[in-house]
Amino acid sequence: MEALGKLQRKPVDVPLLGGQVWVRPLTVAGMGRIHALMAAPNDRHKAASVALAKDPTNPELLKAEADALAAVENAKQRTSTVMLMDCVVDETGERIFSDADEAAASAMPFGVAEQLLTAIESKGDLSDDAPGELAGN
């Protein structure tokens, strides 16, 4: 079980917040929320691309393709917020942001979000571990 300890939360000093917060690696549930967020825009873009390939000069299809690309970009931008919502926790490991708090989380100052995302990414980076360590080998 020592390997599972590497997946626990860790404190991060955030001077812009005047103290310390906790982060944990992205959970399977958080990754599921990101996949769900991206699914519809990606499907819409794929359908628009297929239609446009059949009639590349159709103005309606050109607009549909542009709108679909914009939807994909919007979803990509939201993934950082979803990651923050999943990975920023209190000292007991409970999420600070609920799914309903997306607007509040997305209003976080960029400097704070960047620092937290960097900490989350380093917390979830298992590449420095010995091969098989997390598998108990």
C-alpha positions as CSV (number, residue, x, y, z in Angstrom):
1,M,0.0,0.0,0.0
2,E,3.0,2.3,0.1
3,A,2.6,3.0,-3.6
4,L,-1.0,4.3,-3.0
5,G,0.5,6.9,-0.6
6,K,2.1,8.5,-3.6
7,L,-1.4,9.2,-5.0
8,Q,-2.5,11.2,-1.9
9,R,-2.9,14.9,-1.6
10,K,-0.1,17.3,-0.9
11,P,0.0,20.9,0.4
12,V,0.9,23.7,-2.0
13,D,1.8,27.2,-0.8
14,V,-0.1,29.8,-2.9
15,P,1.0,33.2,-1.9
16,L,-1.7,34.9,-4.0
17,L,-4.2,33.1,-1.8
18,G,-2.4,34.0,1.4
19,G,-1.7,30.4,2.5
20,Q,-1.8,26.8,1.6
21,V,-4.2,24.6,-0.3
22,W,-4.0,20.9,-1.1
23,V,-3.9,19.1,-4.5
24,R,-4.2,15.5,-5.5
25,P,-3.7,13.8,-8.9
26,L,-6.6,13.8,-11.3
27,T,-9.0,11.0,-10.4
28,V,-10.7,8.6,-12.7
29,A,-14.0,10.4,-12.0
30,G,-12.3,13.7,-13.0
31,M,-11.0,12.2,-16.2
32,G,-14.5,11.0,-16.9
33,R,-15.8,14.5,-16.5
34,I,-13.2,15.8,-19.0
35,H,-14.0,13.0,-21.5
36,A,-17.7,13.8,-21.2
37,L,-17.0,17.5,-21.6
38,M,-15.1,16.8,-24.9
39,A,-17.3,14.1,-26.3
40,A,-20.1,16.1,-27.9
41,P,-18.0,18.9,-29.4
42,N,-15.6,16.3,-30.8
43,D,-18.5,14.4,-32.3
44,R,-20.0,17.6,-33.7
45,H,-16.6,18.5,-35.3
46,K,-16.2,15.0,-36.8
47,A,-19.7,15.2,-38.4
48,A,-19.1,18.7,-39.7
49,S,-15.8,17.7,-41.2
50,V,-17.3,14.7,-43.0
51,A,-20.2,16.8,-44.4
52,L,-17.8,19.5,-45.5
53,A,-15.5,17.0,-47.3
54,K,-18.5,16.0,-49.4
55,D,-19.4,19.6,-50.3
56,P,-16.4,21.9,-49.5
57,T,-17.9,25.1,-50.9
58,N,-21.3,24.9,-49.1
59,P,-21.6,28.1,-46.9
60,E,-23.8,26.4,-44.4
61,L,-21.3,23.5,-44.0
62,L,-18.4,25.9,-43.7
63,K,-20.2,27.8,-40.9
64,A,-21.1,24.5,-39.2
65,E,-17.4,23.4,-39.4
66,A,-16.3,26.8,-37.9
67,D,-18.9,26.6,-35.1
68,A,-17.9,23.0,-34.4
69,L,-14.2,24.0,-34.1
70,A,-15.2,26.9,-31.8
71,A,-17.1,24.4,-29.6
72,V,-14.0,22.1,-29.4
73,E,-11.8,25.0,-28.4
74,N,-14.3,26.1,-25.7
75,A,-14.4,22.6,-24.3
76,K,-10.6,22.4,-24.3
77,Q,-10.4,25.7,-22.3
78,R,-12.9,24.3,-19.8
79,T,-10.7,21.2,-19.2
80,S,-8.3,23.1,-17.0
81,T,-11.2,24.3,-14.8
82,V,-12.5,20.8,-14.5
83,M,-9.1,19.6,-13.5
84,L,-8.9,22.2,-10.8
85,M,-12.4,21.3,-9.6
86,D,-11.3,17.7,-9.3
87,C,-7.8,18.1,-7.8
88,V,-8.0,21.0,-5.4
89,V,-9.1,19.5,-2.1
90,D,-9.2,20.4,1.6
91,E,-6.8,18.9,4.2
92,T,-9.1,15.8,4.5
93,G,-9.0,15.2,0.7
94,E,-12.6,16.4,-0.1
95,R,-13.0,18.5,-3.2
96,I,-13.3,22.2,-2.5
97,F,-15.3,22.9,-5.7
98,S,-18.4,21.0,-6.6
99,D,-19.5,20.5,-10.3
100,A,-21.8,23.4,-9.8
101,D,-18.9,25.7,-9.0
102,E,-17.4,25.8,-12.5
103,A,-18.0,29.5,-12.9
104,A,-16.3,30.3,-9.6
105,A,-13.4,28.0,-10.4
106,S,-12.9,29.5,-13.9
107,A,-12.8,33.0,-12.3
108,M,-9.7,32.1,-10.4
109,P,-6.8,34.4,-11.1
110,F,-4.5,33.0,-13.8
111,G,-1.4,33.1,-11.6
112,V,-3.2,31.0,-8.9
113,A,-4.6,28.5,-11.4
114,E,-1.2,28.1,-13.2
115,Q,0.5,27.4,-9.9
116,L,-2.1,24.9,-8.9
117,L,-2.1,23.1,-12.3
118,T,1.6,22.8,-12.2
119,A,1.4,21.3,-8.7
120,I,-1.3,18.9,-9.9
121,E,0.7,17.8,-12.9
122,S,3.8,17.2,-10.8
123,K,1.8,15.3,-8.2
124,G,0.3,13.1,-10.9
125,D,3.6,12.5,-12.7
126,L,4.6,8.9,-11.9
127,S,7.4,8.8,-14.5
128,D,10.1,9.2,-11.9
129,D,9.0,6.1,-10.0
130,A,10.7,2.8,-10.6
131,P,9.0,0.7,-13.3
132,G,6.3,-1.4,-11.8
133,E,6.4,0.3,-8.4
134,L,2.7,1.3,-8.5
135,A,1.8,-2.2,-9.5
136,G,3.5,-3.6,-6.5
137,N,6.4,-5.2,-8.5
